[in-house]
């Protein structure tokens, strides 16, 4: 029943204040599907409520997803009823796509998550952002529409804290700086991204700092002001310091290739090490850190790093 202090509110706004697990946009869709009544009659999202109105929400049952659950081992850093934070290993694709219909993080989450409320009326986890298949590190995934909407808003306004550790070919000069440059799909190779001129692509900003110079390589911390596809890889390559092991955006220095071959290191040396955001439901500030995985630690050790433990 609508109390006096809620009188005059729109129906969709009233519901969004009282049904935390569903986003306002999703509730508006459900109102249009007659899942919400006011005094026994179907409502509209913009209907203004009066004191004493009886609002009944009958949530439709989520539709089973067509994606199959798979028992794939996951490292869960944090989980609550709204979201899950995963430390993704290198080699794991995030979302099913042509050529990778199975064996993805989403397939694994469907087997792991037991209290999934789903996204868009479908029982599936909500992918808010991605990291490349051969990049390791932290990723947050929503369990509900409301969590997905709240996280997506933070990614859109660039308020998410994200830091990566990268091993670069050569030592960037200066030792700290900012790379700015719009990123778009390459005209010559649709599988690559590229820096493009003003008026094209998406604005991208990467702040970098050399953590340790290692002769022909360097350990570099990159903090993302924006989050574009392949951003770190494209930006560092654009200043002449592509990631070690990156087969797309640069060549590993000849003297380091035997080392990578000996270690069997066959991916770009990039790890999503820090992820911080405001919990989309509780408003609590959350921050997670992931140590570099064993393959990058081994490469650091061979390069003579003091930070390989």
C-alpha positions in Angstrom: 0.0 0.0 0.0 1.3 3.4 -0.9 2.1 5.6 2.1 1.6 9.3 2.3 5.3 10.1 1.6 5.2 8.2 -1.6 2.0 9.8 -3.0 2.7 11.5 -6.3 5.5 9.2 -7.3 5.6 7.5 -10.7 4.8 3.8 -10.5 8.2 2.7 -12.0 10.0 5.0 -9.5 8.0 3.7 -6.6 8.8 0.1 -7.5 12.5 0.8 -8.0 12.6 2.1 -4.4 10.9 -1.0 -3.1 12.2 -3.8 -5.3 16.0 -3.7 -5.1 16.8 -6.8 -7.1 15.3 -5.5 -10.4 16.5 -2.5 -12.3 14.1 0.4 -13.0 14.2 -0.2 -16.8 13.4 -3.9 -16.3 10.5 -3.0 -13.9 9.2 -0.6 -16.6 9.2 -3.5 -19.1 7.4 -5.7 -16.6 4.8 -3.1 -16.0 4.2 -3.1 -19.7 3.8 -6.8 -19.6 1.0 -6.5 -16.9 3.2 -7.9 -14.2 2.3 -4.9 -12.0 -1.2 -3.9 -11.0 -2.5 -0.8 -9.1 -5.8 -1.4 -7.2 -6.3 -4.6 -9.3 -5.8 -3.0 -12.7 -2.8 -3.0 -15.0 -0.5 0.0 -14.4 1.7 2.1 -16.7 5.3 3.2 -15.8 4.3 6.9 -15.6 1.2 6.5 -13.5 1.2 8.8 -10.5 0.3 7.0 -7.3 -2.0 8.2 -4.6 -2.0 7.5 -0.9 -3.6 4.1 -0.2 -3.1 2.7 -3.7 -2.4 -1.1 -3.6 0.5 -2.0 -5.8 1.1 -5.7 -6.6 4.2 -6.9 -8.4 4.1 -10.4 -9.7 7.6 -11.0 -11.1 7.7 -13.2 -14.1 9.7 -16.4 -13.8 13.2 -16.0 -15.5 13.5 -17.8 -18.7 16.3 -20.5 -18.7 19.3 -19.5 -20.7 20.4 -21.3 -23.8 24.0 -21.2 -22.6 25.0 -24.5 -20.9 26.5 -24.7 -17.4 29.9 -26.2 -17.3 31.9 -27.4 -14.2 35.0 -25.3 -14.8 37.2 -24.4 -11.9 37.0 -20.7 -10.8 38.9 -18.5 -8.3 36.1 -16.5 -6.6 37.5 -13.4 -4.8 34.2 -12.1 -3.6 30.5 -13.1 -3.8 27.3 -11.9 -2.4 23.6 -12.0 -3.6 24.2 -9.3 -6.1 27.5 -9.9 -7.8 30.6 -12.0 -8.0 34.3 -11.0 -8.5 36.4 -13.6 -10.3 40.2 -13.8 -10.7 40.2 -15.1 -14.3 43.1 -17.2 -15.5 44.8 -16.5 -18.8 43.3 -18.6 -21.6 39.7 -18.4 -20.5 37.3 -16.6 -22.8 34.8 -14.4 -20.9 31.6 -14.8 -23.0 30.4 -17.3 -25.6 30.8 -16.2 -29.1 31.3 -17.8 -32.6 34.3 -20.1 -32.2 34.0 -20.1 -28.4 30.5 -21.4 -27.8 31.5 -23.4 -24.7 34.3 -23.4 -22.1 33.9 -19.7 -21.2 33.7 -17.8 -17.9 29.9 -17.5 -18.4 29.5 -21.3 -18.8 31.5 -21.7 -15.6 29.5 -19.1 -13.6 26.2 -20.8 -14.6 27.5 -23.9 -12.9 28.8 -22.0 -9.9 26.2 -19.4 -9.1 23.2 -20.8 -7.2 21.2 -17.6 -6.5 21.3 -16.1 -9.9 18.4 -13.7 -10.6 19.5 -13.2 -14.1 19.7 -10.4 -16.6 16.9 -9.2 -18.9 14.5 -11.9 -17.7 17.0 -14.7 -18.6 18.8 -16.8 -16.0 22.3 -15.8 -17.0 25.1 -13.7 -15.3 25.5 -10.1 -16.5 28.9 -9.3 -18.1 29.6 -5.7 -17.4 33.2 -5.6 -18.7 35.6 -8.0 -20.3 39.3 -8.8 -20.3 41.0 -10.5 -23.2 41.2 -14.3 -23.3 45.0 -14.2 -22.7 44.9 -11.5 -20.0 44.6 -12.7 -16.4 43.0 -11.0 -13.5 40.0 -9.4 -11.8 36.5 -9.2 -13.3 33.1 -8.3 -11.7 29.9 -10.0 -12.9 26.4 -9.0 -12.0 23.8 -11.5 -10.8 20.7 -9.3 -11.2 19.5 -6.5 -13.4 19.8 -3.9 -10.7 23.4 -4.8 -10.0 24.2 -4.9 -13.7 22.7 -1.4 -14.3 24.5 0.1 -11.3 27.9 -1.4 -12.3 27.4 -0.4 -16.0 26.7 3.2 -14.9 30.1 3.3 -13.0 31.9 1.9 -16.0 30.2 4.4 -18.2 31.2 7.4 -16.0 34.8 6.0 -15.6 34.6 5.9 -11.8 35.8 2.3 -11.6 39.4 1.8 -10.3 41.4 -0.5 -12.6 45.1 -1.2 -12.5 47.0 -3.6 -14.7 50.6 -4.9 -14.4 52.3 -5.2 -17.8 55.7 -6.4 -18.9 56.8 -4.3 -21.8 59.5 -4.6 -24.5 62.0 -1.9 -23.5 61.7 0.7 -20.8 59.1 3.5 -21.5 60.5 7.1 -21.3 59.6 9.1 -19.4 59.2 6.6 -16.6 55.7 7.8 -15.9 53.2 9.5 -18.2 49.8 9.4 -19.8 48.9 8.0 -23.2 45.8 9.6 -24.9 44.4 8.5 -28.2 41.1 7.4 -29.7 40.7 3.7 -30.3 38.7 2.0 -33.0 38.6 -1.2 -35.1 41.6 -1.3 -37.5 40.7 -0.6 -41.1 43.3 -3.1 -42.3 42.7 -5.9 -39.8 39.2 -6.3 -38.3 40.7 -8.4 -35.5 42.9 -5.6 -34.3 42.2 -2.2 -32.7 44.1 0.9 -33.6 44.7 4.5 -32.7 42.6 6.8 -34.9 42.2 10.5 -35.3 39.8 12.9 -33.6 36.2 12.3 -34.5 36.7 8.6 -34.9 36.6 5.7 -32.4 36.3 6.1 -28.7 38.3 8.4 -26.4 40.9 6.5 -24.4 43.3 7.4 -21.6 45.9 5.2 -19.9 48.2 6.4 -17.1 51.4 4.4 -16.8 54.3 4.2 -14.3 57.4 2.1 -14.6 57.6 0.0 -11.5 60.9 -1.7 -12.3 63.3 -1.4 -15.3 64.6 -4.8 -16.3 67.1 -4.1 -19.1 65.3 -4.9 -22.3 62.0 -5.1 -20.5 60.1 -3.3 -17.8 57.3 -4.0 -15.3 54.8 -1.2 -15.8 51.6 -0.3 -13.8 48.8 1.0 -16.0 45.7 2.7 -14.6 42.8 3.0 -16.9 40.8 6.2 -17.0 38.7 4.6 -19.7 38.1 1.0 -20.7 38.4 0.3 -24.4 39.0 -3.0 -26.1 42.7 -3.8 -26.1 43.4 -0.3 -24.6 46.6 -1.1 -22.6 48.0 -3.2 -25.5 47.3 -0.5 -28.1 48.4 2.5 -26.1 51.7 0.9 -24.9 52.5 -0.3 -28.4 51.8 3.2 -29.7 54.7 4.6 -27.7 57.0 1.8 -28.8 56.7 -0.5 -25.9 54.4 -3.4 -26.8 53.7 -6.1 -24.3 56.0 -9.1 -24.1 54.4 -12.1 -25.8 51.8 -10.0 -27.6 51.4 -11.6 -31.0 49.1 -8.9 -32.3 50.5 -5.5 -31.4 54.3 -5.9 -31.3 57.3 -8.1 -31.6 59.2 -9.3 -28.6 62.9 -8.2 -28.7 65.0 -10.9 -30.5 67.2 -11.5 -27.4 64.1 -12.2 -25.2 62.4 -14.6 -27.6 64.4 -17.6 -26.5 63.5 -16.9 -22.9 59.8 -16.8 -23.6 60.2 -20.0 -25.6 62.1 -21.7 -22.8 59.3 -20.8 -20.3 56.5 -21.6 -22.7 55.1 -18.1 -22.3 52.6 -17.7 -25.1 50.4 -14.8 -24.1 50.6 -11.0 -23.7 52.2 -10.3 -20.3 49.2 -8.4 -18.9 47.4 -8.9 -15.6 44.3 -7.0 -14.2 45.6 -6.6 -10.6 43.3 -4.0 -9.0 39.5 -3.6 -9.2 37.6 -1.1 -7.1 34.0 0.1 -7.3 31.0 1.1 -5.3 28.6 -1.8 -4.6 25.6 -1.1 -6.8 23.1 -2.0 -4.1 24.6 -1.4 -0.7 26.7 1.6 -1.7 29.8 0.1 0.1 33.2 0.8 -1.4 34.9 -2.4 -2.5 38.5 -2.9 -3.6 40.2 -6.1 -4.6 43.8 -7.0 -5.5 45.1 -10.0 -7.3 48.8 -11.0 -7.2 50.5 -11.6 -10.6 50.1 -15.3 -11.6 52.8 -17.9 -11.6 53.7 -17.6 -15.3 54.4 -13.8 -15.1 56.2 -14.3 -11.8 58.5 -16.8 -13.4 59.1 -14.5 -16.3 59.9 -11.7 -13.9 62.4 -14.0 -12.0 64.2 -14.8 -15.2 64.4 -11.1 -16.1 66.1 -10.5 -12.7 63.2 -8.7 -11.0 63.2 -8.0 -7.3 59.4 -8.4 -7.3 59.1 -12.0 -8.6 58.0 -13.5 -5.3 
